[in-house]
């Protein structure tokens, strides 16, 4: 076995392990439902697939940014100014097809170059033209930033596309995700043309896709627990506890609750809550940013508020049902 083959095998094994980790909650919820049904000698309720997270296509989210034109005579008059080189790069076919992150870096660099050129140009007419460009580009920069957020595939996929769920450990990438969104948000008030740092943060978003996995996890838990709680309420008459004492069936049910909900599911839910409260302030700020398209801000607001509230309510209602059973049967979780 060659070293290259061993390395490829190791990477594949790690990726598969990571994927399995991020699907574990789904499997545990299904097993939890089936085990309860076995104890109750009942058919478990069917669980349909959760609805996907949806946003309009990228092309519809990107803002319309007016291109700046210039006379050839003005262009040639800037031969000794760094703006000249930047404009020439922008006019190539590659430059006109810039990725939103490259466009943002370009525009920030262009602004810095315009300011630098203004200190060098002595011709009043050319200086006046540069000042006009500087003003126009400064006014456009919020839109260029909005295009970075709304038009970048990395952000789009990080917010909407994942088939996995929260694992509840370091593989979720919470620290990297929060740092990436904090950095992107900071660029709206403190623009930077550090391309390496920007691209690194964007890659973290597409690698971990934590917002998409977090919101999908909330949807999954809400859906499963809501259906299960309704089912348990309908058949709770079959769970007898004469004189407030649990019979064997009730004890078996509590064992299933302990084994699956308390030991496996609840720890992940605790992490879901922590992730929400760590990301919420940043997502909330993005959702209220006036430069971003309404479709994106509405999507963010819905996920950070309404979806989390429904998730919390489903967990609360489920636990409340169990608490009533514990009280009626004189048992406690973990005992």
Secondary structure, DSSP 8 states (H G I E B T S, - for coil): --HHHHHHHHHHHHHHHHHHHTTHHHHHHHHHHHHHHHHHTS---------------HHHHS---------HHHHHTTTTSHHHHHHHHHTSHHHHT--HHHHHHHHHHHHHHHHHHHTT---HHHHHHHHHHHHHHHHHHHHHHHHHHHH-HHHHHHHH--S----SSGGG-HHHHHHHHHHHHHTTTS----HHHHHHHHHHHHHH-HHHHHHHHHHHHHHHHHHHHHHHHHHGGG---GGG---HHHHHHHHHIIIIIIIIIHHHHHHHHHHHHHHHHHHHHHHT-TTS-HHHHHHHHIIIIIIHHHHHHHHHHHHHHHHHHHHHHT--TT-
